[in-house]
Amino acid sequence: MRRNRIEGLWKHILLGYWIAAAFLFYFYAILMTIRMNGMIHEAFFHNPYIALGSLFPFLMLFQASILYFLEKRTIEPSLLRIYLQFTVVQQVITGNLIGALLAFLYVRNG
C-alpha cells in the first residue's frame, strides 16, 4: 500500500513538473511579447532562442500526455518502465536535470 502511494506521488510530481514548466515558459514568452509591444510570431521570428526554446516545453507536454495514457491504459508494466528509462536519457540529453531526476525516481520506485 505504501509503495503504491510513493509510486503515485512520483508520477504526480513528474506530470505536474512537466506541465507547470511548459506553461511557465509559454507565459514567459507571452510576457516578453507584451513587453516588446508586438505579436507572438514576431517574438519567435526576432528571437531565435524563444523559437528553439519553445520546442522543449512542447516536448514536455507531449511526454506528460504519453506518460498519462501509458499509466492509464497499459497492461504491461514493462512498457511503462521502458518509456520512463528512455525519458530519463532524453531529459539528460536536453539538459532538463530536474525532469531526469524525477523520472529516475519514478522508475526506481515503480
N, C-alpha and C positions, 0 to 999 in steps of 0.2 A: 504494500500500500504506500509506504513512504517513498519507495523507489519510483513509483508511478507519478507521485506528486513532484518529485525532483525533476524527473524527465519532462513532465508537463511544464514546469517552471522554466526550464531552459528553452523549451520550444516557444513559449510565450515571450520570453525576453528576446530571443533571436528574431522572431517575427516583428515584435514591437520596435526593435532597433532598426531593422531594415526599412520598415515603413516610416518611422519617425525621421530617420536620417535622409531618406529620399524627399519627404515633404519639406524638411528644413532647407534642403538645397534648392528646391523649386521656389520656396518662399523667399530665399535669399536672391535668386535670380529675378523674381518679380520686384523685390525692393530695389535692386540695382537698376532695373529698367525704369522704375518710377523716379529714382534719383537722377537718371540721365535724361528725364523728360522724353522718353521715346517709347517705341513699341518693343515687344519682347523679341521679335525676329531681328530687330536692329541690334539688340544687345548680343544675340547669338552671332550675328554677322561681324560686328566690330570687335568682339572679344572672343577669340577662339578658345580661351580657357573655359569659358562658360559653356560653349558649344560642346567641347570634348568632355568637360566635366559632367554634362547632363547625361552622358551615356551610363555612368556608374550608378546614379540613382535609379535610372530605368532598369538596369540590371538587377539592382537590389529588390525593386518591386516585383520583377519577374521571378526572381529566386524565392521571394516570400510567397508568391502565389503557387509556385511549384511545390514548395515545402508544405503549404496548407493542404493542397489537393492530394499530395502523396500521403500525408498523415491521415487524411480522412478516408481515402479510397484504397490504399494498398493493403493487400492481404499478405504479401511477402515482406517481412520486416527488413530483409537484407537489401531490398531495393532502396528503401529509405536510408539505410546505413551507407550504401554506395554513393547515393546522391549527396549525403552530408560530408563524406570524405572528399568527394570532388569539390564541394563547396569550400571546404577548408583550404584546399590547394588554390582554388580560384581567388579566394579572398586574400590570401597571402600574396599572390602574383599581382593583384591590383592595388595592394598596399593597404587594404582595409583590415588592419590587425585586430581591431575590436571585433569585427564580424567573424574573423577567423577563430579568435579565441572562443567566442560564444558558440560557433558551430562545432568546434572541437569539444567543448564541454557537453554539448548536446549529444555528440557521438559517443563520448566516453560514458555518459550516464544512461545512454539508451540501450 
